[in-house]
Amino acid sequence: MKACQIPPFLQPGDDLWVTMPSGTLRERQDFDQGVSVLRSQHYIVHLSPNVTAQWGYLAGTDTQRRQSLTAGLKGDYTGIFCGRGGYGGARLLEEWEWPPSPPKWLVGFSDVTALLWGLATQGVASVHGPVMTTLAQEPDWSQQRLFDWLAGRPIPALTGKGWGQGKATGILLPGNLTVATHILGTPRCPHLDQVILALEDVGEAPYRLDRMLTQWRMSGVFKQVKGIALGRFSDCNVPAGIPSLTVEEVLRDRLGDLDIPIVSDLPFGHGAPNAALPVGIPAQLDGDQGLLTVGTP
């Protein structure tokens, strides 16, 4: 994978588009608080008509959600923020052609992984970071990190637990493990050679994490990547009394023999803090010091 093109950085007064590419909005308070955080940065925020749409568990039909995403991509906006994750982003990529438009920032995580990775196949960088329903719950430093990156200011390295194997440099590709697994091997998955994967997940029992990582091993993808950064695996351990490996034991078992730098316990994923990580940008992973450093904008 090659480094992606960086869209124009945000400036106060820029117009931003908020869309719902995945799950329907379950309550409004957290969403509205996230929008207020954007406005506090002196951006002009425009809400898509599908913000309140619902079709079952989705924020409107595929057509409605595609139209909203297309409006953000083709409209006079500098960035697109996703309202929430949930499920449904990958459905938009089926039979989809990205419309011709100037590159602009797309921000989200969890289910939005499908769109972030899909955009990377077009050679455009994006940001794995908070959605509107989670932004206001982020600590100040995490919010500042997001806005610093979007404004073109450097962001500090993240510190986790190093597993050794020295340093690696590659193109950073953050995402949700489950969503990434389900687009693995499709045309919507970027080429994973020379990549530093950054993975997180939520609500997946250890045996399901094991199953997904085993699929990655059997696909041969891990032989292509330069390093792996692991974020938070929230609500993934099983209740007491049920025989199981722990999440850490699964990760160590399935990844520990890859002979590449790995850093775990990094502060990104479901639950605050969810430190913003650019998608498609050169980065360095230090498995000895436990550091993930992103190249300057």
N, C-alpha and C positions, 0 to 999 in steps of 0.2 A: 504494500500500500504506500502511495506517495502522500506527502503533506498536502493538505487541502488549502484551497484559497480562503483567505481571511476576509469576511465581509467588512464593509465600512464600520468603524467603531461608533458607538452611540454618543450623542451630545445632548445636553439639556435642551428641551423643546422638541426633540424628535418624536415622531408618531410611532406608537407601538400597537400591534394587533394582538388581541387575546382570543384564542380559539380553543375549542374542545374537540380534539381529534379522536378521543377514546371514550372513556366512561362518562355517563351522565352525572351531573352535579347532584350530590345527595343533600347538601345543605349549603347555605349561602354565606354564612358568617366568615368562615376561614377564607373563602374565595374573595370576598369583598375586602378583607384585611390585606390580602396579598396585592390586590389592585391598588389599595391605598399606599402600600410600600413603594410600588412603581411610581405613583404620582408624587410621592415625597421626594423622588429623585429628579423631579421637574420634567418628567416625560408626559406626553399627551397620550392617554390610553384609550383605545377604541375597542369595544366589546363586540365580538361576533354575534349575529342573531342566534346562533346555535348554542350559546351559553346556557340557555334554559331549556333546550330541546331534549327530548327523551324518546328513545325507541328501545324498549326493554332496558337492558343494562347499558346501552350506548347513548351518546349525546346526539341523538338524531340518526337518521338513516346514513348509509355509506355515502349516498349522493350529497346529503346535507353537509356532512363532515368534510367531504372532498371539496365541495364548493367553498366552505369556510377557509380551509387551508389554502386553496387556490387564490381566494380573495386576499389573504395575507401575503402570499408570495408575489402576486402581480400588482398589489396596491402600493400606494406611496407610503410605505412603512419601512422603518429601519430595522425592526426586529419583530419576531413573533414569539409570544409566550403562550405556553399551553396551560389550560385551566386546571386539569388534573390528569392522572394516569387512568388506571383501571384496566380496561381491555378495549381493543378495537383498532389501534393504530395500524397494525399489520394489514388489516382488511383494506385500508385505503391504498396500499401499495399493489394490490392485486389488479392487474390490467391497467396500471397507472403509468403515466409519463409525466415527469416533473415539467411544469410549464416553463417556457423560457422567461427568465426574469433576472434582474440584477441580484447578486448574492446578498443575502441578509441573514441576520442571526435568528436561529431557532433554538429555544430554550425549553428544556423539560427533562424528565427522567422516568424511570419505571417503564410503563408501556410505551412511552414516547421513544424508547430505545429504537424501535423499528424505524421510526422516521429519521432519527439522528443518523443511524447507520445507512439508511436509504439515501439520505442527503450526501453522506460521505462518498457513496458510489458515484455521485455527480461532481465530486471534487470540491465540495463546499464545506467549510468548517462550521461547527455548531457548538452548543454548550449543554453538557449533562449537568443539570442543576435544578433547583427547586421549581415547582409549579405554583400556580396561584393559591392553591389550597394549603400549601406548606410554607410559602415564602415568609409569612409573618411570624412563624414559629422558629425561624432560623435565628441563632445568636447574631449579635451585631457584626462580629468578625466574618461570619459566613455570608451575610448579606453584602458586606463591603467587598468581599472577595469577588462575588458575582459581578457587582457593578464596576469594580476596578477592571476586571478582565474585559467587560463589554465596552468600557471607555478607552481601552488600549493601555492601561497601566499594568505593570508586572504584578504577579501574584506570588506569594511565598510558597515554598515547598511544603508538602504534607508529610507528617511523621507517623509511622506505624511500627510494626514489629518485623524486623528483617529476618529472613530465613537463610541469608548467605548467598553465595554464588556470584559475588561481585556486582558490577554495574552493567547496565544495558541501556542503549539508546534506541528509540524507535518512535513510531507514530502512535500517539495515545488514542485508544479506542475504548471509552467507558460505556457501560451499559448494564442492564439487568440480565442476569444469567438465564432466567427462564425465557424471556423474550428473545434474547440472542440465540438461544438453542433452537428456537422454533423458526428462525430465519436462516439458520446455518445451512449452507449448501444450496440456497436459493439465489437468484440473480440480485436480490435486494441486500445480500450480505457483502460487505466490502472484502477485498482481498486481504487476508490476514497475515501475509508475510511481512516481516519487519515491524510488527505491531507490538505495542505494550497494551495488553488487555487490562481493563480495570472493571472488576465485576462485583456486583452486590445482588442481594435478593431479600425477599420477605415472605414469611408464611410457608416456606417449603421444608418439609420434614427432611432430616438428614438422608434418608434412603432415596428421596427424590433428587436431592443435590448430587448424591452419589451417581444416580442413574444418568443425570444430565452430563456430569463431568466425564463419566465413562463413555458417553456418546462422543464427546469432544476428543477423548483419547483415541477411540477407535476410528474416528474420521481422519486422524493424522494432523489435525489443525495445530495441536500444541507443539508439533515439531517445527512449525513455521514462526511462531511468536517469539519475541525477544525477551519478554518478561511478563509477569502477572502481578497486578496490584489488586488487593482484596479489600473491599470496604465492609460495610455492616451487613450481616445476615440476620435480620430482625425476626423475632418470633419463629425461629426455625427449630428449636430444640423440642423434643417430645416430652410429654408429661412424665413425671416420676412413675416408676413401676413398669414401663414399657421397654423391653430390651432394645437398645439402640446405641449406635456410635454417637458421639457428640458432633456438632458441626465442625469444630476444629479438627477432630480426628478424621472426619471425612475429607476435609480440605488437605490435611497433611498426607493422607493416604493416596489421594487421587492426583495431587500436584507435586508432592515433595520429592519425587524421583525424576523430575523433568530436566534437572541440571540447568535451570535458568534462574535469574534473580526473581525472587518473590518477596513481596511485602504485604503483610496482613494488618488488620485492625486499623485501617485508614478511615478518617472521619467523613465518609460519604455513603449514601444509600438512604433507605427508608428510616425516618426518624431523624431529628436534628442532633448534630449538625450534618447537613448534606452539602459538603464543600463542592463548589462548582469546579468542574473539570472540562476543559475544552476538548472537542472531538476533532481528530484529524490534524493535531498539532504535534510537532516533535517534543519529546519528553525524555527524561532520564530516570531510571529506576535503580536505586542503590540497595541491593539486597543485604549488604553488610551494615550500613547505617540506618536502614529502614526509611529511606526518603524517596518521595515521588516529586520530581521537579519538572515543571512545565516550562518550555521555552518562552522567552519574553515575546509579547505581542509584536 
